[in-house]
Amino acid sequence: MAVDHPLSPDEELTCGRLLSQVWDQALDPAPAEDPHTMTCPFCHEAIASLAAVKAATRALRGQAPTYLRSLADGVMNIVRSEARLGRLLPLADPVLDLRIAENAAAKVLRQAADNVPGVRAAACRLAPADTSDADNGVAVALTLAVSLDRPFSDRTDEVRRAVIHAAERTIGLHATAVDITVIDTLDPSAPARPRQPGDP
């Protein structure tokens, strides 16, 4: 049975398990043996962190005055916002084990697509590439709106080149694939609207 999760139930851990699944399993009074959870350091770390946060907030809610409850709520809001950063992706560094949050990398790649004339990036998702190479590559999936003054294939090729360049030169991600889906068209005569801070 699902319980009140301290963090977003949709958060995916580095090992690929959903946070809600790990948390439900940890709270099960008679858990089934799961070799992954028993040996996975990411699952163990998530369970320990969530247990500490839940215990602290439960204690505060039970006995703290109103101002401390507000403080606890503020802390939990920060924790939840951190959880929305998305999965951590490995950078293509041969020496250091460096990682970047998916949402931070996606912002850079959307901006690269937006810089191509006649293009407006709608969404960008990144995921570890299915590769046996040791380069820790990522696959990029972009959705775009494009103007009709040029063939789609020319424009999407230009976007793909811009995104790969930004991924590798600006961020340090090795983009093994850039899948592009055109979901809307733009009026080529309309001035481009600058991307706002709250835009996706």
FENZI-V929247 format. One record per residue. RES is the residue in three letters. SS is DSSP state (@ for helix, = for strand, . for the rest). PHI is phi in whole degrees, 0 to 359 (* if undefined). D_CENTER is the distance of its C-alpha to the mean C-alpha in whole Angstrom. Layout:
BEGIN
RES & SS & PHI & D_CENTER
RES & SS & PHI & D_CENTER
END
This chain:
BEGIN
MET & . & * & 27
ALA & . & 290 & 23
VAL & . & 241 & 24
ASP & . & 291 & 22
HIS & . & 275 & 19
PRO & . & 297 & 18
LEU & . & 240 & 15
SER & . & 302 & 13
PRO & . & 291 & 14
ASP & . & 266 & 11
GLU & . & 295 & 9
GLU & = & 255 & 9
LEU & . & 285 & 11
THR & . & 299 & 11
CYS & . & 283 & 14
GLY & . & 102 & 13
ARG & . & 283 & 14
LEU & = & 283 & 13
LEU & @ & 301 & 14
SER & @ & 297 & 16
GLN & @ & 295 & 18
VAL & @ & 295 & 19
TRP & @ & 292 & 20
ASP & @ & 299 & 22
GLN & @ & 294 & 24
ALA & @ & 292 & 24
LEU & @ & 270 & 26
ASP & . & 293 & 28
PRO & . & 296 & 32
ALA & . & 226 & 33
PRO & . & 292 & 29
ALA & . & 283 & 30
GLU & . & 294 & 30
ASP & . & 232 & 26
PRO & @ & 303 & 27
HIS & @ & 296 & 23
THR & @ & 297 & 22
MET & @ & 294 & 26
THR & @ & 247 & 25
CYS & . & 277 & 21
PRO & @ & 292 & 20
PHE & @ & 291 & 17
CYS & @ & 295 & 18
HIS & @ & 298 & 21
GLU & @ & 295 & 19
ALA & @ & 296 & 17
ILE & @ & 297 & 20
ALA & @ & 295 & 22
SER & @ & 294 & 20
LEU & @ & 292 & 19
ALA & @ & 297 & 23
ALA & @ & 294 & 24
VAL & @ & 295 & 22
LYS & @ & 296 & 24
ALA & @ & 296 & 27
ALA & @ & 294 & 27
THR & @ & 291 & 26
ARG & @ & 296 & 29
ALA & @ & 295 & 31
LEU & @ & 294 & 31
ARG & @ & 295 & 31
GLY & @ & 283 & 34
GLN & @ & 225 & 36
ALA & . & 277 & 34
PRO & . & 293 & 36
THR & @ & 303 & 34
TYR & @ & 293 & 33
LEU & @ & 286 & 31
ARG & @ & 296 & 29
SER & @ & 297 & 28
LEU & @ & 297 & 27
ALA & @ & 298 & 25
ASP & @ & 298 & 23
GLY & @ & 297 & 22
VAL & @ & 298 & 21
MET & @ & 294 & 19
ASN & @ & 297 & 17
ILE & @ & 295 & 16
VAL & @ & 300 & 15
ARG & @ & 295 & 13
SER & @ & 293 & 11
GLU & @ & 296 & 10
ALA & @ & 295 & 9
ARG & . & 280 & 7
LEU & . & 292 & 5
GLY & . & 86 & 2
ARG & . & 292 & 5
LEU & = & 267 & 7
LEU & = & 253 & 9
PRO & = & 285 & 12
LEU & . & 275 & 14
ALA & . & 278 & 18
ASP & . & 249 & 20
PRO & . & 289 & 23
VAL & . & 250 & 24
LEU & . & 263 & 21
ASP & . & 271 & 18
LEU & . & 259 & 16
ARG & = & 223 & 12
ILE & = & 226 & 9
ALA & = & 292 & 6
GLU & @ & 304 & 4
ASN & @ & 295 & 4
ALA & @ & 294 & 8
ALA & @ & 294 & 8
ALA & @ & 298 & 8
LYS & @ & 299 & 10
VAL & @ & 295 & 13
LEU & @ & 287 & 13
ARG & @ & 297 & 14
GLN & @ & 296 & 16
ALA & @ & 298 & 18
ALA & @ & 293 & 18
ASP & @ & 298 & 20
ASN & . & 286 & 22
VAL & . & 281 & 24
PRO & . & 303 & 27
GLY & . & 80 & 27
VAL & = & 229 & 23
ARG & = & 227 & 20
ALA & = & 285 & 17
ALA & = & 263 & 15
ALA & = & 212 & 12
CYS & = & 216 & 10
ARG & = & 237 & 7
LEU & = & 233 & 7
ALA & = & 209 & 9
PRO & = & 305 & 11
ALA & . & 286 & 15
ASP & . & 280 & 17
THR & . & 216 & 20
SER & . & 265 & 22
ASP & . & 291 & 23
ALA & . & 266 & 22
ASP & . & 267 & 20
ASN & . & 53 & 16
GLY & . & 286 & 16
VAL & = & 232 & 12
ALA & = & 256 & 13
VAL & = & 248 & 12
ALA & = & 237 & 12
LEU & = & 243 & 14
THR & = & 245 & 16
LEU & = & 227 & 19
ALA & = & 248 & 22
VAL & = & 228 & 25
SER & = & 277 & 28
LEU & . & 261 & 31
ASP & . & 278 & 33
ARG & . & 221 & 32
PRO & . & 299 & 31
PHE & @ & 304 & 28
SER & @ & 298 & 28
ASP & @ & 297 & 29
ARG & @ & 291 & 26
THR & @ & 292 & 23
ASP & @ & 298 & 25
GLU & @ & 293 & 25
VAL & @ & 297 & 21
ARG & @ & 301 & 20
ARG & @ & 297 & 22
ALA & @ & 295 & 21
VAL & @ & 291 & 17
ILE & @ & 298 & 18
HIS & @ & 297 & 20
ALA & @ & 294 & 17
ALA & @ & 297 & 15
GLU & @ & 276 & 18
ARG & @ & 272 & 20
THR & @ & 273 & 18
ILE & @ & 264 & 15
GLY & . & 100 & 16
LEU & . & 261 & 14
HIS & . & 269 & 17
ALA & = & 276 & 16
THR & = & 276 & 18
ALA & = & 206 & 17
VAL & = & 230 & 16
ASP & = & 268 & 17
ILE & = & 240 & 18
THR & = & 238 & 19
VAL & = & 271 & 21
ILE & = & 249 & 21
ASP & = & 199 & 24
THR & = & 244 & 26
LEU & = & 246 & 27
ASP & . & 281 & 31
PRO & . & 297 & 32
SER & . & 273 & 34
ALA & . & 281 & 32
PRO & . & 294 & 30
ALA & . & 293 & 27
ARG & . & 272 & 25
PRO & . & 300 & 23
ARG & . & 291 & 19
GLN & . & 268 & 19
PRO & . & 303 & 17
GLY & . & 272 & 16
ASP & . & 293 & 15
PRO & . & 291 & 12
END
